[in-house]
Amino acid sequence: MNWVTAVVLYLLIWWIVLFAVLPVGTRPEAEPDANSGWRGAPAKARMGRKMLATTLVAALVWGGCVALIRSDWISFRHGWLALSDE
């Protein structure tokens, strides 16, 4: 795996983890809008904490993916996932 592939893999994992982390700990506004009843965005989104948590979790997942890709545990060249020679 070259460095471009590693960066693209990290960015993909980072965005997926971000969407998983976004709803954690959110609370809606206490008072809805008087006209529409819509509560809108969360009162305290805490995006800094969520981005830091996303970065740390994505780094762990990315490290596991890189280790799995570089190992021979899953391989399309040999083993039961190998393509046939025919």
Biopython code that builds the backbone (N, CA, C, O; Angstrom):
import numpy as np
from Bio.PDB.StructureBuilder import StructureBuilder

atoms = [
    (1, "MET", "N", (0.848, -1.161, 0.000)),
    (1, "MET", "CA", (0.000, 0.000, 0.000)),
    (1, "MET", "C", (0.903, 1.236, 0.000)),
    (1, "MET", "O", (1.778, 1.380, 0.854)),
    (2, "ASN", "N", (0.679, 2.115, -0.962)),
    (2, "ASN", "CA", (1.490, 3.332, -0.993)),
    (2, "ASN", "C", (0.842, 4.409, -0.118)),
    (2, "ASN", "O", (-0.240, 4.200, 0.429)),
    (3, "TRP", "N", (1.504, 5.556, 0.010)),
    (3, "TRP", "CA", (1.040, 6.577, 0.949)),
    (3, "TRP", "C", (-0.259, 7.225, 0.487)),
    (3, "TRP", "O", (-1.054, 7.652, 1.325)),
    (4, "VAL", "N", (-0.497, 7.312, -0.811)),
    (4, "VAL", "CA", (-1.744, 7.911, -1.303)),
    (4, "VAL", "C", (-2.928, 7.029, -0.912)),
    (4, "VAL", "O", (-3.957, 7.527, -0.456)),
    (5, "THR", "N", (-2.778, 5.739, -1.090)),
    (5, "THR", "CA", (-3.833, 4.803, -0.711)),
    (5, "THR", "C", (-4.080, 4.846, 0.793)),
    (5, "THR", "O", (-5.227, 4.772, 1.233)),
    (6, "ALA", "N", (-3.034, 4.962, 1.572)),
    (6, "ALA", "CA", (-3.175, 5.028, 3.023)),
    (6, "ALA", "C", (-3.913, 6.293, 3.445)),
    (6, "ALA", "O", (-4.756, 6.242, 4.340)),
    (7, "VAL", "N", (-3.612, 7.417, 2.820)),
    (7, "VAL", "CA", (-4.295, 8.678, 3.157)),
    (7, "VAL", "C", (-5.763, 8.622, 2.753)),
    (7, "VAL", "O", (-6.630, 9.052, 3.513)),
    (8, "VAL", "N", (-6.046, 8.102, 1.576)),
    (8, "VAL", "CA", (-7.439, 7.985, 1.127)),
    (8, "VAL", "C", (-8.213, 7.052, 2.047)),
    (8, "VAL", "O", (-9.358, 7.342, 2.395)),
    (9, "LEU", "N", (-7.616, 5.952, 2.440)),
    (9, "LEU", "CA", (-8.263, 5.027, 3.366)),
    (9, "LEU", "C", (-8.554, 5.709, 4.696)),
    (9, "LEU", "O", (-9.637, 5.543, 5.257)),
    (10, "TYR", "N", (-7.586, 6.481, 5.207)),
    (10, "TYR", "CA", (-7.803, 7.194, 6.473)),
    (10, "TYR", "C", (-8.942, 8.200, 6.352)),
    (10, "TYR", "O", (-9.782, 8.290, 7.247)),
    (11, "LEU", "N", (-8.980, 8.955, 5.263)),
    (11, "LEU", "CA", (-10.045, 9.946, 5.095)),
    (11, "LEU", "C", (-11.428, 9.299, 5.009)),
    (11, "LEU", "O", (-12.394, 9.805, 5.579)),
    (12, "LEU", "N", (-11.511, 8.197, 4.307)),
    (12, "LEU", "CA", (-12.791, 7.481, 4.232)),
    (12, "LEU", "C", (-13.223, 6.979, 5.610)),
    (12, "LEU", "O", (-14.381, 7.134, 5.997)),
    (13, "ILE", "N", (-12.303, 6.390, 6.333)),
    (13, "ILE", "CA", (-12.608, 5.905, 7.681)),
    (13, "ILE", "C", (-12.973, 7.067, 8.593)),
    (13, "ILE", "O", (-13.884, 6.944, 9.410)),
    (14, "TRP", "N", (-12.270, 8.203, 8.466)),
    (14, "TRP", "CA", (-12.538, 9.361, 9.322)),
    (14, "TRP", "C", (-13.960, 9.865, 9.127)),
    (14, "TRP", "O", (-14.652, 10.148, 10.105)),
    (15, "TRP", "N", (-14.406, 9.981, 7.888)),
    (15, "TRP", "CA", (-15.767, 10.466, 7.635)),
    (15, "TRP", "C", (-16.820, 9.486, 8.137)),
    (15, "TRP", "O", (-17.837, 9.907, 8.688)),
    (16, "ILE", "N", (-16.599, 8.213, 7.959)),
    (16, "ILE", "CA", (-17.564, 7.216, 8.440)),
    (16, "ILE", "C", (-17.657, 7.269, 9.963)),
    (16, "ILE", "O", (-18.751, 7.218, 10.524)),
    (17, "VAL", "N", (-16.509, 7.371, 10.627)),
    (17, "VAL", "CA", (-16.507, 7.452, 12.088)),
    (17, "VAL", "C", (-17.147, 8.755, 12.552)),
    (17, "VAL", "O", (-17.842, 8.766, 13.569)),
    (18, "LEU", "N", (-16.927, 9.861, 11.826)),
    (18, "LEU", "CA", (-17.554, 11.134, 12.196)),
    (18, "LEU", "C", (-19.068, 11.009, 12.211)),
    (18, "LEU", "O", (-19.713, 11.461, 13.157)),
    (19, "PHE", "N", (-19.643, 10.406, 11.184)),
    (19, "PHE", "CA", (-21.096, 10.255, 11.147)),
    (19, "PHE", "C", (-21.604, 9.313, 12.234)),
    (19, "PHE", "O", (-22.756, 9.419, 12.654)),
    (20, "ALA", "N", (-20.769, 8.407, 12.687)),
    (20, "ALA", "CA", (-21.160, 7.541, 13.800)),
    (20, "ALA", "C", (-21.072, 8.269, 15.133)),
    (20, "ALA", "O", (-21.841, 7.977, 16.050)),
    (21, "VAL", "N", (-20.138, 9.221, 15.253)),
    (21, "VAL", "CA", (-19.906, 9.931, 16.514)),
    (21, "VAL", "C", (-20.838, 11.134, 16.674)),
    (21, "VAL", "O", (-21.142, 11.520, 17.803)),
    (22, "LEU", "N", (-21.291, 11.726, 15.591)),
    (22, "LEU", "CA", (-22.087, 12.954, 15.670)),
    (22, "LEU", "C", (-23.297, 12.880, 16.613)),
    (22, "LEU", "O", (-23.493, 13.820, 17.383)),
    (23, "PRO", "N", (-24.102, 11.843, 16.600)),
    (23, "PRO", "CA", (-25.265, 11.854, 17.487)),
    (23, "PRO", "C", (-24.970, 11.573, 18.960)),
    (23, "PRO", "O", (-25.865, 11.702, 19.796)),
    (24, "VAL", "N", (-23.752, 11.197, 19.291)),
    (24, "VAL", "CA", (-23.421, 10.846, 20.672)),
    (24, "VAL", "C", (-23.458, 12.093, 21.545)),
    (24, "VAL", "O", (-22.759, 13.070, 21.274)),
    (25, "GLY", "N", (-24.267, 12.056, 22.583)),
    (25, "GLY", "CA", (-24.322, 13.124, 23.567)),
    (25, "GLY", "C", (-25.056, 14.384, 23.144)),
    (25, "GLY", "O", (-24.938, 15.406, 23.819)),
    (26, "THR", "N", (-25.801, 14.350, 22.066)),
    (26, "THR", "CA", (-26.520, 15.550, 21.645)),
    (26, "THR", "C", (-27.867, 15.641, 22.346)),
    (26, "THR", "O", (-28.535, 14.635, 22.586)),
    (27, "ARG", "N", (-28.241, 16.856, 22.664)),
    (27, "ARG", "CA", (-29.536, 17.147, 23.276)),
    (27, "ARG", "C", (-30.180, 18.274, 22.478)),
    (27, "ARG", "O", (-29.499, 19.233, 22.116)),
    (28, "PRO", "N", (-31.474, 18.180, 22.197)),
    (28, "PRO", "CA", (-32.116, 19.255, 21.445)),
    (28, "PRO", "C", (-32.295, 20.505, 22.318)),
    (28, "PRO", "O", (-32.141, 20.456, 23.538)),
    (29, "GLU", "N", (-32.618, 21.602, 21.675)),
    (29, "GLU", "CA", (-32.920, 22.830, 22.403)),
    (29, "GLU", "C", (-34.047, 22.568, 23.391)),
    (29, "GLU", "O", (-34.960, 21.791, 23.111)),
    (30, "ALA", "N", (-33.980, 23.220, 24.546)),
    (30, "ALA", "CA", (-35.000, 22.998, 25.577)),
    (30, "ALA", "C", (-36.362, 23.529, 25.148)),
    (30, "ALA", "O", (-37.382, 22.874, 25.364)),
    (31, "GLU", "N", (-36.381, 24.698, 24.548)),
    (31, "GLU", "CA", (-37.643, 25.317, 24.139)),
    (31, "GLU", "C", (-37.757, 25.291, 22.612)),
    (31, "GLU", "O", (-36.881, 25.817, 21.924)),
    (32, "PRO", "N", (-38.825, 24.687, 22.070)),
    (32, "PRO", "CA", (-38.998, 24.707, 20.620)),
    (32, "PRO", "C", (-39.399, 26.107, 20.140)),
    (32, "PRO", "O", (-39.832, 26.951, 20.924)),
    (33, "ASP", "N", (-39.243, 26.325, 18.840)),
    (33, "ASP", "CA", (-39.637, 27.588, 18.234)),
    (33, "ASP", "C", (-41.141, 27.779, 18.403)),
    (33, "ASP", "O", (-41.910, 26.838, 18.210)),
    (34, "ALA", "N", (-41.561, 28.985, 18.759)),
    (34, "ALA", "CA", (-42.980, 29.247, 19.030)),
    (34, "ALA", "C", (-43.835, 29.087, 17.780)),
    (34, "ALA", "O", (-44.977, 28.640, 17.878)),
    (35, "ASN", "N", (-43.316, 29.437, 16.621)),
    (35, "ASN", "CA", (-44.108, 29.378, 15.385)),
    (35, "ASN", "C", (-44.172, 27.978, 14.786)),
    (35, "ASN", "O", (-45.249, 27.514, 14.414)),
    (36, "SER", "N", (-43.047, 27.313, 14.690)),
    (36, "SER", "CA", (-43.007, 26.030, 13.985)),
    (36, "SER", "C", (-42.938, 24.825, 14.909)),
    (36, "SER", "O", (-43.293, 23.720, 14.496)),
    (37, "GLY", "N", (-42.494, 25.004, 16.142)),
    (37, "GLY", "CA", (-42.334, 23.880, 17.038)),
    (37, "GLY", "C", (-41.047, 23.108, 16.791)),
    (37, "GLY", "O", (-40.813, 22.073, 17.414)),
    (38, "TRP", "N", (-40.213, 23.603, 15.886)),
    (38, "TRP", "CA", (-38.959, 22.942, 15.532)),
    (38, "TRP", "C", (-37.895, 23.259, 16.561)),
    (38, "TRP", "O", (-37.748, 24.415, 16.958)),
    (39, "ARG", "N", (-37.161, 22.277, 16.993)),
    (39, "ARG", "CA", (-36.141, 22.480, 18.009)),
    (39, "ARG", "C", (-34.790, 22.839, 17.413)),
    (39, "ARG", "O", (-33.945, 23.385, 18.123)),
    (40, "GLY", "N", (-34.557, 22.561, 16.172)),
    (40, "GLY", "CA", (-33.335, 22.982, 15.501)),
    (40, "GLY", "C", (-32.116, 22.163, 15.873)),
    (40, "GLY", "O", (-32.216, 20.998, 16.260)),
    (41, "ALA", "N", (-30.980, 22.792, 15.747)),
    (41, "ALA", "CA", (-29.707, 22.134, 16.005)),
    (41, "ALA", "C", (-29.533, 21.889, 17.506)),
    (41, "ALA", "O", (-30.199, 22.539, 18.312)),
    (42, "PRO", "N", (-28.660, 20.976, 17.891)),
    (42, "PRO", "CA", (-28.424, 20.724, 19.315)),
    (42, "PRO", "C", (-27.943, 21.977, 20.042)),
    (42, "PRO", "O", (-27.296, 22.843, 19.453)),
    (43, "ALA", "N", (-28.268, 22.057, 21.324)),
    (43, "ALA", "CA", (-27.889, 23.216, 22.125)),
    (43, "ALA", "C", (-26.375, 23.340, 22.220)),
    (43, "ALA", "O", (-25.836, 24.429, 22.022)),
    (44, "LYS", "N", (-25.688, 22.263, 22.514)),
    (44, "LYS", "CA", (-24.227, 22.246, 22.603)),
    (44, "LYS", "C", (-23.721, 21.066, 21.779)),
    (44, "LYS", "O", (-23.732, 19.922, 22.233)),
    (45, "ALA", "N", (-23.283, 21.364, 20.575)),
    (45, "ALA", "CA", (-22.853, 20.284, 19.676)),
    (45, "ALA", "C", (-21.511, 19.690, 20.084)),
    (45, "ALA", "O", (-21.267, 18.506, 19.850)),
    (46, "ARG", "N", (-20.628, 20.501, 20.696)),
    (46, "ARG", "CA", (-19.295, 20.048, 21.122)),
    (46, "ARG", "C", (-18.520, 19.418, 19.965)),
    (46, "ARG", "O", (-18.012, 18.301, 20.067)),
    (47, "MET", "N", (-18.445, 20.162, 18.864)),
    (47, "MET", "CA", (-17.798, 19.634, 17.666)),
    (47, "MET", "C", (-16.297, 19.414, 17.851)),
    (47, "MET", "O", (-15.732, 18.504, 17.245)),
    (48, "GLY", "N", (-15.657, 20.217, 18.663)),
    (48, "GLY", "CA", (-14.222, 20.012, 18.897)),
    (48, "GLY", "C", (-13.945, 18.663, 19.522)),
    (48, "GLY", "O", (-13.051, 17.938, 19.086)),
    (49, "ARG", "N", (-14.716, 18.327, 20.547)),
    (49, "ARG", "CA", (-14.549, 17.015, 21.199)),
    (49, "ARG", "C", (-14.873, 15.881, 20.240)),
    (49, "ARG", "O", (-14.195, 14.854, 20.218)),
    (50, "LYS", "N", (-15.924, 16.085, 19.444)),
    (50, "LYS", "CA", (-16.330, 15.026, 18.517)),
    (50, "LYS", "C", (-15.294, 14.830, 17.420)),
    (50, "LYS", "O", (-15.044, 13.699, 17.001)),
    (51, "MET", "N", (-14.692, 15.909, 16.953)),
    (51, "MET", "CA", (-13.661, 15.761, 15.930)),
    (51, "MET", "C", (-12.402, 15.109, 16.504)),
    (51, "MET", "O", (-11.747, 14.324, 15.819)),
    (52, "LEU", "N", (-12.062, 15.427, 17.746)),
    (52, "LEU", "CA", (-10.918, 14.785, 18.395)),
    (52, "LEU", "C", (-11.193, 13.289, 18.600)),
    (52, "LEU", "O", (-10.331, 12.454, 18.327)),
    (53, "ALA", "N", (-12.381, 12.960, 19.075)),
    (53, "ALA", "CA", (-12.739, 11.549, 19.262)),
    (53, "ALA", "C", (-12.760, 10.820, 17.921)),
    (53, "ALA", "O", (-12.319, 9.675, 17.824)),
    (54, "THR", "N", (-13.271, 11.484, 16.893)),
    (54, "THR", "CA", (-13.300, 10.892, 15.558)),
    (54, "THR", "C", (-11.889, 10.612, 15.066)),
    (54, "THR", "O", (-11.627, 9.549, 14.503)),
    (55, "THR", "N", (-10.981, 11.556, 15.273)),
    (55, "THR", "CA", (-9.604, 11.384, 14.827)),
    (55, "THR", "C", (-8.931, 10.221, 15.541)),
    (55, "THR", "O", (-8.226, 9.430, 14.914)),
    (56, "LEU", "N", (-9.145, 10.112, 16.854)),
    (56, "LEU", "CA", (-8.525, 9.018, 17.609)),
    (56, "LEU", "C", (-9.098, 7.659, 17.220)),
    (56, "LEU", "O", (-8.348, 6.706, 17.007)),
    (57, "VAL", "N", (-10.420, 7.568, 17.127)),
    (57, "VAL", "CA", (-11.048, 6.290, 16.759)),
    (57, "VAL", "C", (-10.679, 5.912, 15.329)),
    (57, "VAL", "O", (-10.393, 4.748, 15.046)),
    (58, "ALA", "N", (-10.683, 6.895, 14.423)),
    (58, "ALA", "CA", (-10.327, 6.615, 13.029)),
    (58, "ALA", "C", (-8.882, 6.150, 12.917)),
    (58, "ALA", "O", (-8.574, 5.282, 12.100)),
    (59, "ALA", "N", (-7.987, 6.720, 13.731)),
    (59, "ALA", "CA", (-6.589, 6.288, 13.705)),
    (59, "ALA", "C", (-6.460, 4.835, 14.155)),
    (59, "ALA", "O", (-5.674, 4.077, 13.587)),
    (60, "LEU", "N", (-7.224, 4.444, 15.170)),
    (60, "LEU", "CA", (-7.182, 3.045, 15.621)),
    (60, "LEU", "C", (-7.734, 2.103, 14.553)),
    (60, "LEU", "O", (-7.139, 1.063, 14.270)),
    (61, "VAL", "N", (-8.862, 2.464, 13.967)),
    (61, "VAL", "CA", (-9.462, 1.617, 12.930)),
    (61, "VAL", "C", (-8.542, 1.552, 11.714)),
    (61, "VAL", "O", (-8.350, 0.485, 11.132)),
    (62, "TRP", "N", (-7.970, 2.702, 11.329)),
    (62, "TRP", "CA", (-7.060, 2.758, 10.186)),
    (62, "TRP", "C", (-5.829, 1.887, 10.436)),
    (62, "TRP", "O", (-5.390, 1.163, 9.542)),
    (63, "GLY", "N", (-5.280, 1.952, 11.631)),
    (63, "GLY", "CA", (-4.128, 1.112, 11.959)),
    (63, "GLY", "C", (-4.459, -0.363, 11.846)),
    (63, "GLY", "O", (-3.652, -1.144, 11.342)),
    (64, "GLY", "N", (-5.636, -0.751, 12.308)),
    (64, "GLY", "CA", (-6.064, -2.143, 12.167)),
    (64, "GLY", "C", (-6.238, -2.543, 10.714)),
    (64, "GLY", "O", (-5.865, -3.648, 10.321)),
    (65, "CYS", "N", (-6.805, -1.650, 9.915)),
    (65, "CYS", "CA", (-6.980, -1.946, 8.490)),
    (65, "CYS", "C", (-5.643, -2.068, 7.777)),
    (65, "CYS", "O", (-5.456, -2.969, 6.959)),
    (66, "VAL", "N", (-4.714, -1.174, 8.077)),
    (66, "VAL", "CA", (-3.391, -1.236, 7.450)),
    (66, "VAL", "C", (-2.676, -2.522, 7.853)),
    (66, "VAL", "O", (-2.054, -3.177, 7.017)),
    (67, "ALA", "N", (-2.764, -2.882, 9.122)),
    (67, "ALA", "CA", (-2.128, -4.126, 9.571)),
    (67, "ALA", "C", (-2.752, -5.332, 8.876)),
    (67, "ALA", "O", (-2.042, -6.265, 8.500)),
    (68, "LEU", "N", (-4.061, -5.322, 8.706)),
    (68, "LEU", "CA", (-4.747, -6.425, 8.036)),
    (68, "LEU", "C", (-4.377, -6.489, 6.566)),
    (68, "LEU", "O", (-4.163, -7.575, 6.027)),
    (69, "ILE", "N", (-4.300, -5.340, 5.912)),
    (69, "ILE", "CA", (-3.958, -5.310, 4.487)),
    (69, "ILE", "C", (-2.523, -5.790, 4.261)),
    (69, "ILE", "O", (-2.262, -6.527, 3.310)),
    (70, "ARG", "N", (-1.601, -5.383, 5.116)),
    (70, "ARG", "CA", (-0.196, -5.761, 4.949)),
    (70, "ARG", "C", (0.097, -7.196, 5.368)),
    (70, "ARG", "O", (1.108, -7.767, 4.959)),
    (71, "SER", "N", (-0.772, -7.776, 6.174)),
    (71, "SER", "CA", (-0.531, -9.152, 6.608)),
    (71, "SER", "C", (-0.979, -10.124, 5.527)),
    (71, "SER", "O", (-1.626, -9.733, 4.556)),
    (72, "ASP", "N", (-0.634, -11.376, 5.702)),
    (72, "ASP", "CA", (-1.079, -12.413, 4.772)),
    (72, "ASP", "C", (-2.326, -13.126, 5.274)),
    (72, "ASP", "O", (-2.705, -14.167, 4.737)),
    (73, "TRP", "N", (-2.958, -12.581, 6.287)),
    (73, "TRP", "CA", (-4.134, -13.233, 6.850)),
    (73, "TRP", "C", (-5.285, -13.268, 5.851)),
    (73, "TRP", "O", (-5.975, -14.279, 5.725)),
    (74, "ILE", "N", (-5.486, -12.166, 5.148)),
    (74, "ILE", "CA", (-6.456, -12.118, 4.060)),
    (74, "ILE", "C", (-5.676, -11.774, 2.805)),
    (74, "ILE", "O", (-5.083, -10.699, 2.711)),
    (75, "SER", "N", (-5.675, -12.682, 1.841)),
    (75, "SER", "CA", (-4.907, -12.475, 0.627)),
    (75, "SER", "C", (-5.677, -13.038, -0.559)),
    (75, "SER", "O", (-6.283, -14.106, -0.478)),
    (76, "PHE", "N", (-5.641, -12.301, -1.652)),
    (76, "PHE", "CA", (-6.245, -12.791, -2.886)),
    (76, "PHE", "C", (-5.216, -13.512, -3.757)),
    (76, "PHE", "O", (-5.542, -13.987, -4.844)),
    (77, "ARG", "N", (-3.972, -13.592, -3.276)),
    (77, "ARG", "CA", (-2.918, -14.244, -4.038)),
    (77, "ARG", "C", (-2.757, -15.723, -3.671)),
    (77, "ARG", "O", (-2.377, -16.538, -4.512)),
    (78, "HIS", "N", (-3.047, -16.062, -2.417)),
    (78, "HIS", "CA", (-2.981, -17.462, -2.003)),
    (78, "HIS", "C", (-3.975, -17.673, -0.874)),
    (78, "HIS", "O", (-4.442, -16.721, -0.249)),
    (79, "GLY", "N", (-4.289, -18.942, -0.626)),
    (79, "GLY", "CA", (-5.279, -19.261, 0.410)),
    (79, "GLY", "C", (-6.666, -19.468, -0.201)),
    (79, "GLY", "O", (-6.809, -19.592, -1.418)),
    (80, "TRP", "N", (-7.657, -19.502, 0.639)),
    (80, "TRP", "CA", (-9.005, -19.826, 0.180)),
    (80, "TRP", "C", (-9.669, -18.671, -0.586)),
    (80, "TRP", "O", (-10.676, -18.898, -1.256)),
    (81, "LEU", "N", (-9.147, -17.458, -0.513)),
    (81, "LEU", "CA", (-9.679, -16.354, -1.289)),
    (81, "LEU", "C", (-8.977, -16.181, -2.639)),
    (81, "LEU", "O", (-9.348, -15.306, -3.422)),
    (82, "ALA", "N", (-7.981, -16.996, -2.908)),
    (82, "ALA", "CA", (-7.180, -16.848, -4.119)),
    (82, "ALA", "C", (-8.018, -17.117, -5.358)),
    (82, "ALA", "O", (-8.894, -17.982, -5.374)),
    (83, "LEU", "N", (-7.721, -16.349, -6.388)),
    (83, "LEU", "CA", (-8.374, -16.575, -7.672)),
    (83, "LEU", "C", (-7.800, -17.817, -8.303)),
    (83, "LEU", "O", (-6.626, -18.135, -8.108)),
    (84, "SER", "N", (-8.618, -18.521, -9.058)),
    (84, "SER", "CA", (-8.144, -19.747, -9.686)),
    (84, "SER", "C", (-7.196, -19.421, -10.834)),
    (84, "SER", "O", (-7.250, -18.329, -11.398)),
    (85, "ASP", "N", (-6.336, -20.359, -11.174)),
    (85, "ASP", "CA", (-5.358, -20.178, -12.240)),
    (85, "ASP", "C", (-5.967, -20.368, -13.614)),
    (85, "ASP", "O", (-5.314, -20.095, -14.621)),
    (86, "GLU", "N", (-7.181, -20.823, -13.674)),
    (86, "GLU", "CA", (-7.812, -21.117, -14.958)),
    (86, "GLU", "C", (-8.185, -19.875, -15.700)),
    (86, "GLU", "O", (-8.727, -19.954, -16.802)),
]
sb = StructureBuilder()
sb.init_structure("model")
sb.init_model(0)
sb.init_chain("A")
sb.init_seg("    ")
for serial, (resi, resn, name, xyz) in enumerate(atoms, 1):
    if name == "N":
        sb.init_residue(resn, " ", resi, " ")
    sb.init_atom(name, np.array(xyz, "f"), 0.0, 1.0, " ", f" {name:<3s}", serial, name[0])
structure = sb.get_structure()
